[in-house]
Amino acid sequence: MAKSITERLDTLYEYDREPVPENKLHGAGNFMGLFAGEHVAGTEFIIGPLFVAHGVSAPDLFLGLFLGNLLAVLSWAFITTPIAIRTRLNFYWQLRKIAGPRVTFVYNIVNALMFCFLAGAMISVSATAVGLPFNMPMPTLNDLYPTSFAWVITVFAVGAVVTSLAILGFQKLSHFGKIASPWMFLIFVAAGLAVLPQLGVHHPSDFWHVANERIWTGIPMEGQSKFTLWHVLFFSWFCNMAMHIGMADMTMMRYAKKWSYGFFSAFGMYLGHYVAWIASGILCAAALGEVAPGPIAYLGAGIAGAACVVIAGWTTANPTLYRAGLAFQTITPNWKRWKVTLVAGAVTTVAALFPALMMKLLDFVALYGLLLMPMGAVIFADFWLIPKLKLQSAFAEARGLQMSWPAASAWLITLGLALMIPLDIFFKGLPAWFIAVGIYLAGSWIQQKNSKYSMEG
């Protein structure tokens, strides 16, 4: 069984074992475009309104987003990218060297399911715009199950299209996403500006008063918890926790010529996770609390706004679904990619039927990051700290182990302890990262010292 898992992983990552060669590195412009393209997307249409729904005040929002996104940029620049450019390996192969093929196998399954659920949320986002011409009843904040037969049909239709496009190929779709991102950003800004007069903003000096009184009032909607500055700060920092301190973006940043390219994440954070979230929150207030992306975008920019929702959901869901299909190949190595992607698309579409996945996106994104982050802490500790303890980095690879129990323990025990920490889910990531580092270091010291003594004996 262990050999079978190893062979499967070898098959899946056949072309990813070697460091990226010097002549394949990319310049600064590519990373500016990549970050902007990924973070001005379908999620922005739902996250901005959710801050309004949770009663964030205007000062808390603007300051929290500024500081949280700054911390996210620093995380990419000082944690992810330096390791990426020194190893030049993708995240999965680096993890395999440290944790062994069995742990990486399980991690990929969890990762694939999380990708499916995230893509499902984006299909739901697009469905709210596709259903507009048919007067489809829109899901509300507290809806868990499908709200109407029309919703089911629309989600299945959108899911079928997204899955088909993902099967046809990822490269052209991702290229289209990069082209569409500047247009989508302009739609966000134009739609937000267009509805400001409806809220009472007729001069720039009116904005701050209206922002406090009619948009981010500090009063949550019925049934929603109250968010503070700290919720905004930690969510904006950790909504991409799996990518930066969770190290998943090693796969992208290994192509960077310099470690300083990590600072280009600011193009995604401040265009998407600052301006776009603010713009979509303004749209939510103008729509009198409506949070479904399709209707609020249509209110601000008409057909262009509705089209933007469809495209934004599509450009996010397609690459996400494609990655889920690749991750699922760890358990179906003999299947053709189109078959695996078809199965992933079916799982994604079924998940999209449940509007709670979209309406509770803040909680889902926080949980997603928490599930995957500990392995990033393991990579960080193995690269920087293990050598300082005079221990062997990538011990599983060096000894030919199928599983690193210190890495597995750091992942599973950290998750168990994080769930027990009496904090809101948005605040669990930071202490959990330090817990994972501590468990891995302690476990590695015990494992390697015992191994040394047994060899000497």
N, C-alpha and C positions, 0 to 999 in steps of 0.2 A: 504493500500500500504506500509506504514512504517513497519507494522508488518510483511508483506511478505518479505521485504528486510532483516529485522532482522533474520527471520527464514532461509532465504537463506544463509546468512553469517554464522549463527550458524551451518548449515549443512556442509558448505564448510570447516570450520575450527573446526570441531568437536573435533579433537585431539590436537588442538594447543592452548587451553585456559589456560592450566596450565604451570607454569614455568618448565623448564627442570630440572629434579631431579639430584642430585649430582652424582648418579651412572651412568648417561648417558653422562657425560662430556667427551670430547676427549682431547688427549695429543697433544703436539707440532707438532709431525710428520704429523698428519692428516691435520693440517692447512697449513704446508709448501706445501704438495702435492695438497691441494685444490686450493690454490692461484696460484701455478705454472700451474696446469691443466687448470684453467679457463682463464688465461691470456697469455698462449702460444697457440694461437688459430688462427682460420681463419681470424679474423680481422687484424692480424699483417701482412698478405700478401698484404693488400691493403693500410694500413695506412702509412707504411714506404715509398712506392712509391709516395704517395700523398704529403709527405713533399718535395720530390725531385721536383715534378711537380709544387709546389708552391714556388720554388726558395729559400728554406731555405739555409743559408750558413752553412758550416761545424762547425765553432765555435758556432753559434747560436744553431745548432742542439744538439751538444754534451753537452753544458752547460745547455740549456733549458730542455733537457730530464733528466739530472741529478737532477736539482733543482725541476722540476715539479713532477717527480716521488717520490722524497723525501717528498714533501708536501702531496702527495697522501698517502704515508705510514704513515705520522704523522696524517693525517685525520682519517685513520682507527684506529690508535692506541689511539688517545686522544679524538675522538668524538664518533665514532661508538661503539667500543668494551666496554668502561666503562659502557655505558648505557645497552648494551646487557647483560653483565654478572651480572648487578644488577637486571634487570627485569626478565631475562631468558625467555622472551617472544619473539615470532617472530614479525617481523615488522608489519604485517597486524593486528595482535591482539592488539598490543600496540597502533597502530593508531586508531583502533576501539574504544578503551577505551577513547581516547582523542577527536577524531573527530566525533564519533558516526557512526552507521551503514550506514546511507544514504551517507555520504561523502566518507566512505571507499568503498561503492558499486561503486560510480562513479570513484573513483581513480583506482579501479581494472580494469574497462573497459579501461581506458586510458592506464594503465600499460600493459594490454593484447595486445592492438593494437601496442604499441611500441615494445613489444616482437616479434610480428609477423613480423614487418618491419625489425627488427634486424636479425631475422632468415632468412628472405627473402634475405638480403644482403649476408648471408653466403651460401645460395643456389646458388646465382649468382657466388660467389667465386668458389664453387665446379664445377659449370657448365663450367667455363673457362678451367678447366683441363679435364673434361670429353669430351669436344668438340675437344680436340687436335688431336686425331687420325682421326677425320673426316674433318680436315681442316676447321673447323667452323670459320667464320669471327668473330673476337673478338671485343667487344664494346670498344670504346675509351672514353677519359675523358669527352668529351662534348656530349655524346649520352644520350638522355633522354628515347626514346622509344626502343622497341625491334629492333635489327639491322638486323635480318634475320629470315627466317622460321626455320633454323637449331637451332638458339638460343632458339626459342620458344619451339621446341620439346625437346631440351636438358634440359631446365629449368623444363619443366613439368615432364620429366623422373626423374631428380634428386629430385624434390619436392615430387613426388610419393614415392620414396624410403625413403626419410627422414621422411615423414609423417607416412609411414607404420612402420618404426622402432620406432618412438615416440609412436605410438599406442601400439606396442608390450610391451613396458615397459622402464622405465627410469633408473632403478638402474643398470642393466647390462651395459647399454650404458654409463652412467657416470663413471662406473668402468673402462670400456674400454678406456674412454677418459683420465683417470688418468695414465693408463698404456702407452698410446700412446704419452703423452705429452713429456717425456724425448726424445723419438725418434724424435718427430717433432722439438724440440729445436735443436737437433744435425743436422737435415736436414737444418734448417735455417742457422746455423753457417757454415756447410760444403759447402752449395750452395754459400753463400756470399764469403767465402774464395776461392772457386774454380774459380770464375770469376775475382778475383782481378788482375791476370796476364794480362787478356784481357784489363784491364783499365790502365796497366802500372806499377802495383805494383809487383816488383820482389824481394824486400827486405823490411823488416819492416820500414826502414827509408823512403821508398818511399810513404808510405800510406798517410801521412798528406798532402803532396803536391797534390797527385792525388785526395784526398777527396775534396780539395778546388777547383781544376781545372776541374774535370770531373764528380764528383758525386753531392755534395751539393755546387753548383756554386754560389748561391745567385741570379740566374736569373730564373724567373718563365717561365714555358712553355706558349705558346701562349694561350690566353684566361683565364689564371689562375691568381689569385691575389697573391701579394707578402706577404710571411710570414716572421716574424721577430723572435727574441729571445722570445718576449712576447707571440706570438702565440704558439710557441712550449711549453713554460713553462705552460701556462694556459690550453692548450689542454691536455698535459700529466697529469696535476693535476686533471682536471675536466672531462676527458673522462669517468671516472667511478663515476662521481658526484652523480648519483642516488644511488650508492652502499655505499659510505662512508658518505659524509655530507648529502646525501639524506636518509641515514639510512637503506636502503634495506638489507644490509648485517648484520643487527641485527639478521636476521633469521639464518645465518650461525654462527655468532660469539657468539650467546647465548650458544653454546656448548663448548666454550673455558673455560679452567680451570682458566686462569688468563687474566687480561686485556692486559698484555704485549704481548699476542699472536697476537694482531693487527699488531705488527711489522713484523710478518711473511708475510704480504702483499708484503714485499720487494722481496720475491721470484717470485711473479708475475710481479711486476713492473720492476725489473731490468733484469730478464730473458726474459720476453715478451715485455714490453714496452720500453726497452732500447736496449738490444742486438738484439732482433728479428726485431725491427723497423729499426735499422741500417743495418742489414743484407739484409732485403728486399729492402731497398733503394739502396744498392750496386747493387743488381740484376736489379733494374729498370734502373740504369745508364748503366750497361753492355748491357741491351736490347735496348739501344738507345731511352729511353723514353717510352717504352712499360710499361703499368701499369696493364694490365690484369694479375691476379695472376698465372694462369696456365702456360702461355708461359714463364714468367720470372723464375718460379721455375724449369721448364723443362730445361731452358738454364743453370741453375746452377747445377742441380743434376739429370738431365735426368728423367727416369721413376720414380725413388724414389721421386724426387721433385714434379712431377705431382701427384703422389699418396699422398704425404704429403698435397697438396692443397685440394684434395678430402676429406681426413680424417680430416684435420683441419676444413674445412667448416662443415663437418658432425658432429664432436664432439662439435662444438659450436651451430649449428642449432638445434640439437635434444633436449638437455635440455632446450634451449630457447623456442622451440615450445611446449615442455611438460608444461613448466610454463605458457605459454600463454593459453593452454587448461584449466589448473586449474583456472586461473583468469577468463576465460570466463564462468566457471561454476557458477559464481555469478548471471548470468542472465538465466542460464539453469540448475537449481539444480536437475531437474528430469531426465536429460539426462545422459546416461552412458558416462564414461570418453572417450571411443574410439570415440563416436559421436562428442563430443566437440573438441577433438584433430583433428578429420577429418575436421571439419569446420575451425579450426585454421590453419590447413595445407593448405586448399584451399586458404584462405586469404593470407597466407605467400607465396604460389607459385605464385599467381597472382602478388603480390608485387615484387617478384624476377624477373619477366619479364622485369621490367624497370631498365636498368643498371645504371641509375642516382642514385639509392639507394645505389649502391656499389661505384660508382665513386665520390659521394658526401658524403661518409661515415663520414668524419670529421665533416661536418655541421650537419648531422643527429645525430651523437652521442652527439654533443653539445646541440642540440635541445632536444633530449631525456632526457638528464640530467636536463636541465632547466625546463622541464615540470613536472618532478617528484620530484625535489629537495626540493621545499618549504615545503612539508610534513615532510621531515627530520628536517628542521629548527623548525617546530612546535613541534616535539617530543623532540628535544634538549631543546627548551625553556620551555616546560611543565615540563620536568624532573628536570632541573637544576635551572631555573630562577623563575618559578611561585612560588615555595615554599619560595624563598627569598623575594618575594613581599607579603608574607603572604596570598596567594591565594590557592585555591584548585586545585591540579593536577588531571588530568583525570576527569574534571568537568562533561563531558557528561555522563560518566559511573556513577558518584556519584549521579547525578540527574535524571538518566534514560532518557536522551535526545536522540532523534533520529539523531539530527544533531547539531554540534557545529558551530555556525555562526562565531566565531573568527577564527577557523581552516579553514573553507571554504573561509572566506574573505582573510586570509593570503595566501592561495593557488591561488585564482583567481586574486586578486588585484596585488599580486607579479608578476604573469605572465603578466598581462596587462602592468604594469609599466616597467617590464624587456624588453618587446618588444618595448617600447617607448624610452628606454635609448639609446642615440646615440653612441653605441659602437658595435664593432664586436661581433658576437654571442659568441665567445670564452671567452670574457671578462665580460659577463653579469652575470655569476653565482655567483661571489663573492659579488657584491653589492646586488643582488637579495636575497641571503641568509640572509643578515642583515635586508633587508626590510621585509622579511617574519617573522623574529623573532620580529621585532618592531610592525608589524601589529597584530600578535597574542597576544603579551603582552598587547598592548593597548586594543584590543578587549576583552581579558579575564578580564582585570581590570574593564572595563565598564559593562560587563555581570555579573560578580560576585558581584560587588558593588550594582548594580541595583537589583539583585536577593536578596541580603541581606536586602536591604531597603524594598523591597516588602514583604519579610517574616516578618520583624519586624513590618511593618504596619498592 
